[in-house]
């Protein structure tokens, strides 16, 4: 009997962002192409790769159009069955559908999954829809229409006015009005001006810029072309860290294609405007994300911040007027010019317009790259997009916003709107878009120590407050987590924080104390428990744990016995477990599996 084929044309869009590539998405793609050819389906089915789809923890990902069916965790060995069931028999393959945790319901349609349906895509508008290595895909979705409009129909003043009226603020952390920065540079005198893109993304767990570059590199190039016309620049640089090989590869491809199509180089689109963009590979120093350090690095010097003023808009790269914006900011510019400022500032809030991309991670069910309107609450992000906290026993404790320079916002402030003004009031910052969700098993003293360790390691050492002050703060935090805290430590940390923030040279030092300040502000009782009671309430600081089972609390279930890899726990059925401290390796497995909090 002849097999029944699907009659409609099907596009299988496979995520090829770094997360899915590391899980084997290219292998899945190749296996699909081979199996489709084997089944004589090549005329009916197209297999294509896209940039990051967003749902990073469930890769490799595939979305089928026009059905809009979302598949996750596909492997090469799944391909023959997938092709047989879905493409030949027309049946959804339930094994790879997203399953809603609360009711175990499998959801086929991507638009019915809360992670996707509760987002608003502007920067990520092409997510999962185009092949980032094919310029025609970008052009088919109105790509370079904004550049054509800006170059042939608008004056530099009109471009700057449109960006200013849109109200967009820098998405790299500072939140400075983009249009105002462009105006300062346009008005500055100089024999040459430069456009720079900051793709030196260094926050732990952050991958917003990388994902945009991997998924939609032409959006960034188009934004830079528009910005160059606005300020009168003809040379641009994208400063991208060398740890992003896939982003670099796709940027190089995009630049070559744009030059071939006459969208970069001389006389772009017949406008008489010339523009060249080059890549500069950063070596991974976190401090080079600071604008003046980044510029010195491009000049071949050590990346260290310099005092301001003068600001880069007047004296930047090679002491010439320079505009520097980050990847996400540039990716927004084409949409502002193409759709208009009124459209853009209708999104978000009055003072924080548009949308923001976040890397959502931590103790949340749906981990990945998200984009939401400015002004949406933290609650909506954690529960509507993120799906809430995994596990019935766990509860939301805090959300770290803004990376190592940000702060910890407690559960009591979960209804805080995510915009520049509201987040700053909590003691945190929006930053570049890192967002870490923490449950009640997180020790806030240890969290502050973790982020401060990072900033201490990445400090350039140029100014004394940052170099020495953060070291002293880290020493105090380390002592507290080891059970050697002193009564005066909390006040000393507060004093040091204020001093470092007020006297450091650049943004790294000026924001480094934020995690410490916010954890003391909202979780002071945890610091006091560590110092005065020599106890870690979250049971994370090993030096403060006894590794003992409390007989009155033990339910004699034996879970700790089964989880112990060193045979340090003695247990028989219906008996209280006993830990032999001499055999214990302090692996923490027993604490992780105990449902009754009976180990101290």
N, C-alpha and C positions, 0 to 999 in steps of 0.2 A: 504493500500500500504506500502511495506517495505521501511524504510528510507534508503537513499543512503549514504554510509559511504565513507570517504576519504580512498583511497587504500594505500597511502604511510604511512610509520611510522612517527609519529610526536612527537617531543620533545618540551614540553612547559617549558621554563626556566624562573622561577619567581625570580625577584630580592628580596633578603632577607638581604640587607644591612640595617643599622639602620634607614635610611630615609624611606625606603619602609616598613619596619617592623612597624614603628610608624604609618604608614598610613593603616595598616591592611593586609599586603601581606601574612602572615601566614593564615589568615582567607580565603583569596582568594584561596590559595593553597589547603586548606582542602575542600573548596566548589567545586573546580575543580575535585579533586580526587573522591569525592562523586558523582558528576554529571556524570563523565566519567564512573564510575562503573554502575550507573543507566542506562546509554545509551549503556552499553555493549561494551565500547570502550577501555577497559584496555589493550587489546593485541596490539592495534594500537597506543595508545597515552601514553607517559611517562610524568609525571609531576615531575619536579625537582626544587630545590631552588639553587640559586647562591649567590655570594657576590654582592657588590655594582655594579650596571650597569652604574652608572655615571650620568644619567639624573635625578638628585635627586628631582627636583621640581615637577616632573610629576608622582610620584609613586601612587600606586603600579604599577610596570612595568613588562611586560612579553614579551619575544621574542620567536617566534615559529621557530623551525628548522625542515626540511631543507629550508623552505620557506624564512626565514629571515625576517618575518613580525614583526614589533615593535608595541606593544600595550601599552597604558599608561592609568593611572587613572582608573584602574579596581577596582570594588567593588564587594562584595559578591553577592549583588542582581543582578549584571550583568552576573553572571556565566551561568545560564540556557540558556539565549539567546545567549551568546557567544558560548557555546558548540553546540547549535542547528545550528547556522549560519555557524560557521567556521569549526567545526569538522564533522558535519553531512552533511551540504549542500555545504561545500567547498567555502563559500563566505567570503571575508574579511569584518570584522566588522568595518565600517567606523567611528562609534561613538568614538572609542578608538584609532584612528590613530593620529600620529603627524600631525599637520596642520601648514604649513609654513605661518607665520604671514603676509608677504608682499603680497601674492597673494591668501591666504586662500586655497591653494591646499593641500589635504590630501596625505601624503606620506607613503605607506605601508612598503617599504624595509628599514631596518635599515641602510644599506650602502648608501642609497640615502639621508639620513638626514645629513645636514651639521655639526651638533654637533658631530656626530660619524665619518663621512667620512674625516674630516679635522684633525683627530688625528693620532698619530703613537704610537702604544702600544708596550712597552717593559716591563716595570714594571707591567703594567696592562694587560699583554698579555692573561691572563686567565679570564679576566673580562666577566662575564655573560655566561661562558662556562663550568665551573666546580662547583660541590657542595663542598664548602670549608671544609665540615665535612666528606668527603669521600676521603681518601688518594689515592685510586685507580684512581679517576678522575685526580688527580695531576700527578700521575705516567704515566697515559695514554697520557699525553701531555709532555712527556720527563722529567717528574719530577724525581729528584735525579740522573739523568744521569750525571750532572756536578759533583755532590758529588762523584759518583763512579769514574769518571775520575780523580778528584783531589786526592782522597785517594789512588787509586791503580796505577795510571799512572804518577803522577806528584810529584816532590819534593816540599818542602815548598818554595824554591827559585824560582822555575818555576811558582808556583801559584802567588807569589808576582810580578814577572816580567810580567806575563800576565795581572794582574790587573793594574800595573803601565803603561804598554803600551796602555791599553784601555783608559787611561786618565780620568777615572771617578773621580769626586770630590764629597766630602760629600754633600748629599742632605738635610741635616738638617739645613743649614743656613750658616755655615762657609765656605764651598766650598774648604776645604783643600784636597789636593790630597790623595786619599784613599790608593793607593799603597805605597806612601812614609810613611804614618802613620804606615802601617803594617810592613814596613821594619825597622823603628825605634824600634818597639816593638819586632820584631823577633831578632834583634841584641842586645836587652837589656838583662842583666843577672838577673835571678830571679828564686827562687825555684819553683814558680808556676806562670802561666799567666792566664789572664781572657779575655773573649770575652763578650762585653755588647751590647745590642740593646736598643737604646733610643726611647721608644714609649710614652714618656711623652709629648704629643702634646698639647700645651697650647695656641697657638695663637687664638684670637677670630675669629670664622668663618672657622677655618682650620679643615679639616677632612681627609687629605691625608693618614696619617699613620693608622688611625682607619680603613679606608676603605680597605687598603691593608691587614691588619691583619684579617679583617672580610672576605675578598674575597679569599685570597691566603696565608694563614699562613705558609704553607709548603715551599713557596719560601723564606721566612725569615729564617726559620729553616735551610734550605739547604745552604743558604748564610753564616750563622753563622758556620756551620760545616766546610765549605771550609776555612773560615777565621781562625778558630781554628787550622786547619792543618797547615796553612801558618805561624802562629806565635808560634805554640807549646803549645796551651792552651787545657785544657780538661774540663773546666767548663765555662758555659755561663749563663748570666742572661738577661732576657727581662724585662726592667723597664717600666711597662705599668700603666697608671693612672686608678684608680678604677672606674672612671666615664665611662669607656668603657666596660660594662658588656658583650656585645655580642662578642667583640674582645677577651676578656679574656676567655670566654667559648670556642670559636673556637680554641684559642691557646692551651688551656688545652687538648682539643680533639686531635689536631694535634700532640702535644708532646706525648700523650699516644699512638696514632697510629704509630708514627715514632719509638717509643721504641718497640712496638709489632712487627714491621716489621724488626727490627734490624738496623734501620737507626739512632738511638740514643742509647747510652749506651756503652757496651763493644764490642770491635772488630767489628766496623761498616763495613758492607759489606765485612767481611773477611780480612780487611786491617790491623788489629792489632791496629787501632787507636780508642781510647775511647773518648767519648764526652757526657756531660750531660748538659741539659739546664733547668733552673728553671725560674719561673715568680716571679717578685717582684711588688707588687701593690703600686703605688705612691698615695699620698693623694691629689694631684691636685695643688701643689705649682708650679707656673710658673717658678720660679727660679731653680727648680730641673731639668729643661731641660738643664741647664748648666752642662757640664760634671763632673766637680769636685764636685758640689753640689749633683748631682745624685749619685755619688759614696759614698759620706758621708751618704746619705739617705739609701742606701743598707746596709751600715755598722751599721745602727741603730742610727745614729746621726742626728742632725738638718741639713737640706740641705742648706748649705751656701757655696758659692764659696771660694776657697783658691787661694792665689797668685801662678802664674806659671812663670818660671820653679820652680821645676821639672814638666814636662808634664806627663800626664797619661801613655804615651807609656813607660816611665821609672819607674814612681811611681804613680800608679793609685789606684785601689781598694785594700784596706789593704796594701797600699804602695808597691804593686807588679805591674809589667808591665801589662798594660791593653789597649785593643783596644775598643773604643766605636764608633759605627756608628749608624745612624738612620735607621728606618724601610725601607725607600725607597732605601737607599744605599745597605742594605743587600739583598733586593729583586732583585737588578740588578746583583749581583755577579754570581748566577748560569748561567745566560744568557751569561755573559762575558766568563766564563770558558767553557761552552758548545759550543758556537758559535765562540769564539775567539775574541781577542782584536781588530783585524783589522775590523771585522764586527762592533763592538761597536763604535770605533772611526771614522767610516765612517758616523755615525749619528751625528748631531749637528754641532758644529764649531771646529776649530783647537784647541782652548784652553778650550772650554766647550763642551765636547763630550757627546753623548747619548741624552736622553730625560729627560723631567722634568714633574712631576705631579703637578697640581695646583688645588686648590679649587676656582673655578670661581663663584663669587657671586656679589651682588649689583644690580645696574641698568642695567641689561643685560637680553635679552630675554631667553637665554638658561643657566640656572644655574646648576652647578654640578661639578663633578670630571672629570678633563681632563688630557690628557698626550700629549705633543707636543715635537718635536725635539728642542733642544737648538738652538737658533739663529733665530727662527721664530719671527716675529714682534708682538708687542702689538696689532697693527691694525688687524692682522690676527686672533689673539685670540679673540678679542672683537667682530669682525664682522663675520669672517668665522665660527669660532667655537661657539661663544656666540650669534650670530644672530643679534648683534647690540643693540641699545638703544630702549627700548619700548616707545611707544607714539610718535606721530608726532611732538609735541611741544618741546620735550626734546632733548638736545644735549649733547654729550660726553664732560665732563669737565676734568676728571682726572682718573688715575688708581692707586690705592694704592697697591704697590707690597712689599711683605716681612712682612706683619702683623704689629703689633705694633712697631716693630723694623725697619720697612721699611720706605718707603717714598712715597709721592704723585707725580706721573709723569703726567705732563699736556698734554692736547690734542695735543698741538703743537709738542710733542715728541712721538706721537703715533706710528711712524715708527721705534722706537728704537728696536733693536734685543733683545730678551730675552735670555741673557747669562750673566755669572758672571761679565765680564769686562764692558759690555755696560750698564747694569743696575746700577752698582756702579758709573759710570760717571754721572748719573742723580741725585745722592744723595740718591738713594734707595738701597735695597739689594734684591737678589733673595729670601733669607731666606728659610724657609721650604716649601713655596709654596702657601701662602695666596695671593689672588688677588681680590681686591674689585673695581668694576667699579662704578664711580660716574658721575651723570649727572649735569646739570647746576642748579639744585635745592639744591645742596650740599653746605653748608657753610664751607669753608676750615679752618677757624679759629675754628669752632666747631669740625671739623674732627680731627684737631691736638689735641684739648682738649680731645676728646674721647679716642684717643690712649694713650695720656699721663696719663689720669686717670687710665688706665689699668696698665701701668708700675709702676706708683706710688703705686698702691694697691699691686702689686706683688713684689716690691723691698724687698729684705731680710733685708735691713737696716744695713748691715755690714759696708759699706763704706760711709763716709760722703758726697762725691760729688753726689752719686746717691740718697741717702736717703734725703738729704736736698735740693740739687740742683733741682731735679725734682719736689719737692713740691713747691719750689719758682716759677718755670716755670708754673706749673699748676695754682698757685694763680694768676699770671699775666694774663694767658689766660682766667681764670674765670672772672676776672675783666673786660677784654676787651669785652667779650660776654655779660656782664651786662651793657655795655654802660659807664663804668667808666675807660676806658683806658687812659693812659697818653702818651704824645708825645715821651717819652724816652723808652717806653715799647718794641718796636721792637728791638732797639739796645741792650737793656738789655737781651732779649731772645736770641739774637745771641751770646752775650758774655757768657751767662750761658751755652748755648749748647756746645760751644767749650771747656769750662772748664770741663763740666761733661764728655764729650766724651774722653778727654785726660787723665783724672785722675781716672775714675771709675775702680773698681777691675775686673769686669767681663763684658761679652757681653751685659747683660741687660742694665747696665748704659751707656756702650760705644755706644749703638745704640738707646737708648730711645729718644734722641733729634731729630732723623731723621725726623719724621713727622712734627715737628715744623720747622726745618731748610728748608725742601723742600717746605712747604706751604708758608713760607716767601719768599723763592727764586723765586717761580713761581707765587705766588698770593699775592704779597705784597700790591697791591691796595685794596684787601679785608680787610687786617689788618688796612690800613689807613682809609678806609671808616668807620670801626667800631670805631676807635679811634678819628678821627678828625670830621667826619660827624655824628657820633652816628647813623649809619645806617648799616644794614646787607643786602648786595646786594642780597643774596640768600633767604632772608626772613625766616631764621631759628631761629635766636636768639630772643626769645619772648620779652626780655627786651628792644629791639630796635624797636619793632613794635608798631604802633599806633592803629591798628585794626579799620581803617577808610576806607571808600569807596571813591575813587576819582571820583566825578560826571562826569568829562570830559572823563574818561577812561571807566566808567561802560557802558556795552552794554544792561543793563536792562533785562538780561536773567533769573534771579532768581535762578541760580544754587546754589549760596551761601545760599540763603534763605532755599532751600530744604535740604541742607546739614547740617544746624545748628541744633544741638541736644538740645539747651537750649532756643530756640525761642528768641534769642537776635537780630535777623535780621528782619527788617520790609521791606516788598516789595509787590507791586501790579504790575500787568501786565503793561508793557511799562513805568515803573517808576524806578528811581535809588534806589538801596538798601541802607538801613541805618542800621548801627550796634549800638546797645545800649550797651555801654561799661560796664554799671553796671550789665547787665545780662550775658555778655560774659564770658565764662569759658576758653577762649584762647586755645580751642581744636585744632585749626589750620585747621579745615575742610574747612572753607571758602577759605583759601589760596590754599588748595590742589585742589579744584574744579574750581576756577576762571581761565578761559582760556585767560583772557585779562590783567592779571597783574594789576587789578584796585584797589586792596586792599593794603594799605600801613601800 
